[in-house]
Amino acid sequence: AGTAAWKGVLDGPVQGRILTTFGRHRHPRFDVFTVSNGIEIEVPSGTPVHAVYAGHVVFARFFPEYGNMVILDHGDAVLSLYAHLQSIAPHLNDFLSAGEVVGLSGTDPSSGQDDLYFEVRDQQKASDPVAWLR
């Protein structure tokens, strides 16, 4: 069935209120448009963040403007990205099962808000993560 079967059935990486939705947004103060390739989920710093599906760790280190970040390759050209992490649990090339901890949530480097940034890439294109979650 491939990855299409995963849409709408995955457990989220954390439980929390969505602060920033996927897509195009008008900045309230600067009246410019920005595009979010993922979602930001409000969660206390230090909350365990879980892999939404089994995959290999293809990135696990600090990345400018995203802070500590983990990217999992799930096969079928689907990736999930977890950023604003306080700490990273797995190492590069590790295999994680669904639900395993990828790290602990932290703080958005630009806003100072405690949250998790979560993104899904399908065929290298950003895809609304909410569509993948139950």
Number of C-alpha atoms within 10 A of each C-alpha: 5 7 13 10 10 15 13 13 12 19 16 20 24 19 12 14 11 16 14 14 17 19 14 11 14 11 10 8 6 7 9 9 10 11 11 15 19 23 21 24 23 20 22 16 18 16 19 20 25 20 25 26 20 16 21 19 22 15 18 24 16 16 13 8 11 17 21 24 23 28 23 27 21 18 13 11 12 18 23 24 20 29 31 29 31 20 21 20 14 19 15 14 14 13 17 21 14 15 16 18 18 26 25 22 28 26 24 21 15 10 8 9 18 22 28 31 27 25 23 24 18 17 11 10 12 18 19 20 21 19 13 19 15 11
